[in-house]
Amino acid sequence: MLTVYSEKHRLRDAKTELHGGTFVRPFECPERAEIVLARVRQEGLGEVIAPRDFGLAPVLKVHDPDFVRFLENCWEDWVAAGGEGEALPNVWPTRAMNGKRIPRSIDGKLGYYALAGETSISDGTWEAARAGADVVLTAAEHLLSGQGQSAFALSRPPGHHAAADQYGGYCFLNNAAIAAQFARDKGVERLAVLDVDFHHGNGTQNIFYRRDDVFFASLHGDPMDAFPHFLGHADELGEDAGEGFNLNFPLPPGTDYSRWRDALDEALARIVAFKPGLLVVSLGVDTFEQDPISFFKLKSDDFADYGARIGTAMKAVSVPALFVMEGGYAVSEIGINTVNVLIGFEGA
């Protein structure tokens, strides 16, 4: 399996995250990608290549242009305004406020475009996010050119919480959605996105919710108990043309692998019935039992099993799979669990 990786991910090295009422070093840190890469090489998964530069055109097929300009200029605007530390929002256009105007002030822009308050924007964030998009596009291009049946985009920062015009949950550009739209533009008529991260892929759902050409399925912690809290319920089925093409499995605290596996099997059955030309897997491994910000109970061997289940389902219908790195924060195990999924898929 080809792995695409960019060293530019290291430019995203924020020092500030609001967690549990205090500021801590972010759980989403450069070591995550380095540990996964080391495991990829240790297991001999396959060739590792750097991405090529695709420019902003594929990004703008998914994200609002004003939002993209905000991300590109945020750090410079923050510094120019006298901001210290790292850029964090402190006010939002809530239900009781008019959110139709984009403020001139960087403080107002941060709140307008942020969906949560834990994720700071630091020097290098934009460059790392741009490189992450190139990583996933390079991996997608590899599959679309017929060079394999699977590829791994080791992208960082993650992306599945980023909506068309909002960032948060450590995510700035929605890599999975960018890859999916790129594939559509290259002629793939229908494709599926399977999100196995512990947290609901609210951004991906937001982007495709009214479309019938992209089937989205997510297994995640019940939003009544887990971030992002305000999206990811089972009755969210899609709207307009997209009705019936959105599938959520909100699962309770303490969910073990047997229950999680049953939801996966149901999601895979729906995906196979949809007959996609490509599967994009938002691969978050924060479902691990020792992950510090989740409440599922998957063990390392379970990741290999569910990788094999995805592989069996997709290979039976000759659908290639693009794995896109999302979450997973128990740093010492993230490499084992991520690569176990990929090896399980390859061995199916």
Protein Blocks (a to p, Z undefined) as FASTA:
>chain_A
ZZdddfklmmpccfbdceehiacddfbdfklmmmmmmmmmmnonaccdddddebjmlmmm
mbcfklmmmmmmmmmmmmmnopahjaddfbdcdfkbcckbccfblklmmmmmpcbfkbcc
dehklmmmmmmmmmmmmmmmmmmnopajbdcddddddfklpcfkbgeehiabdfklmmmm
mmmmnopabdcdddfbfbdcfklmmmmmmcckbccddddddfklgcehjgoifklgbghj
lgoiaccddddehiafklmmmmmmmmmmmmmmnopabdcddddfklpfkbckbcbfbdfk
lmmmmmmmmmmmmmmnopacddddfedjblklmmmmmmmmmmmmmmZZ
